[in-house]
Amino acid sequence: MKPLPFIAILFAALLAACGNPDTATVEKPQAEIPEVYPSVEVDAVAAAAMMKEAPEIVVIDVRTPEEFVVGHIKGAKNIDFTAGDFKAKLSELDRGVTYLMHCQSGGRSGNAMPVFEELKFESVIHLNTGFLDWADSGQPVEK
């Protein structure tokens, strides 16, 4: 298939699907909690929506204790990724619970994801934009 006709067909389908904006009903997208590993990656706004819809989500903050005390997501559990016992502390957690996991900006938490996978956690939501995005987007911060 040549790219140009495919693009034209796709464009026509999108236009047809949009309909008349004055009469179209816009549905609010529902936040989805992943059923099984692998994780889902979200920004702060999506993470906050998921937490509002499913308050049973447990927040794991993998920053250092020094970073954590300056500000964190309410109810978060601090498990320092740089500590030697990080994997051991994670292994104590219930693998069937849904976790929202983050660090400051996404680097350490991204590096922590393979540990969650290795330990066979069923549902991990990765706040890949980190705590900085959480705070910058106006989400509540606890000190």
C-alpha positions in Angstrom: 0.0 0.0 0.0 1.3 3.4 -0.9 1.6 5.9 2.0 -0.4 8.7 0.5 -3.7 6.8 -0.1 -3.4 5.3 3.4 -3.0 8.8 4.9 -6.0 10.1 2.9 -8.2 7.2 4.0 -7.1 7.7 7.6 -7.8 11.4 7.4 -11.3 10.8 5.9 -12.1 8.2 8.6 -11.0 10.7 11.3 -13.2 13.4 9.9 -16.2 11.1 9.7 -15.6 9.9 13.2 -15.5 13.5 14.5 -19.0 14.4 13.2 -20.5 17.8 13.9 -18.8 19.4 16.9 -22.1 21.2 17.9 -24.0 17.9 18.3 -21.2 15.5 19.2 -21.2 14.1 22.7 -17.8 14.2 24.3 -17.2 11.5 26.8 -14.7 12.0 29.6 -11.9 9.4 29.3 -11.8 7.0 32.2 -8.5 6.3 33.9 -7.6 2.7 33.6 -5.6 0.7 36.1 -3.4 -1.9 34.6 -4.5 -5.5 35.3 -1.1 -7.1 35.0 2.5 -6.2 34.6 4.1 -4.6 32.5 3.6 -1.2 33.9 1.8 1.8 32.5 3.6 5.1 32.2 1.7 8.3 33.1 2.2 12.0 33.9 1.0 13.7 37.0 -2.4 14.7 35.8 -3.2 11.1 34.7 -1.7 9.7 38.0 -3.9 12.0 40.1 -7.0 10.9 38.1 -6.2 7.3 38.6 -5.7 7.8 42.3 -9.0 9.7 42.6 -10.8 6.9 40.9 -9.0 4.1 42.8 -8.0 5.4 46.2 -6.6 1.9 47.1 -3.5 2.6 44.9 -0.4 2.7 47.0 2.2 5.3 46.3 5.9 4.3 46.4 8.4 7.2 46.4 11.8 5.9 45.5 13.7 9.1 46.3 16.0 9.5 49.2 14.6 10.2 52.7 16.0 13.7 52.5 14.0 14.4 49.3 10.9 12.7 50.8 10.7 15.0 53.9 10.9 18.1 51.8 7.6 17.1 50.1 5.8 14.0 48.9 2.5 12.6 47.7 0.1 12.2 50.6 0.3 8.7 52.0 3.4 7.7 50.0 5.7 5.0 51.3 9.4 6.0 51.0 11.7 3.2 49.7 15.0 4.6 48.7 16.2 3.2 45.3 19.8 4.1 46.2 19.7 2.2 49.4 21.4 -1.3 49.5 18.1 -2.9 50.8 15.8 -1.5 48.1 15.0 -4.9 46.6 14.6 -6.5 50.0 12.1 -3.8 51.1 10.2 -4.1 47.8 10.0 -7.9 48.3 8.1 -7.3 51.6 5.2 -5.7 49.7 2.0 -7.3 48.5 2.6 -8.0 44.8 -1.2 -8.1 44.1 -1.7 -4.4 45.0 -1.6 -1.6 42.4 1.3 0.8 43.0 2.0 4.2 41.7 5.8 4.6 41.7 7.9 7.7 41.2 11.2 9.5 41.9 12.1 13.2 41.4 12.0 13.4 37.6 11.7 9.8 36.3 15.3 8.6 36.1 15.6 6.5 39.2 12.0 5.2 39.1 12.7 4.2 35.5 15.7 2.2 36.7 13.6 0.7 39.5 11.0 -0.7 37.1 13.1 -3.9 36.3 13.2 -4.7 40.0 9.4 -4.5 40.2 9.2 -6.8 37.1 11.8 -9.2 38.5 9.8 -9.5 41.8 6.6 -10.1 39.7 4.5 -7.2 40.8 1.2 -7.4 39.0 0.3 -3.7 38.6 2.8 -0.8 38.6 1.9 2.7 37.4 5.1 4.6 36.7 4.8 8.4 37.2 7.5 8.8 34.6 7.5 12.6 34.9 8.3 12.4 38.6 7.5 14.4 41.7 8.6 17.6 40.0 5.7 17.2 37.5 3.3 16.3 40.3 4.1 19.5 42.2 4.3 21.7 39.1 0.9 20.6 37.9 -0.7 21.7 41.2 -1.3 18.3 42.7 -1.4 18.2 46.5 1.9 17.8 48.3 2.4 16.7 51.9 5.4 17.7 54.1 
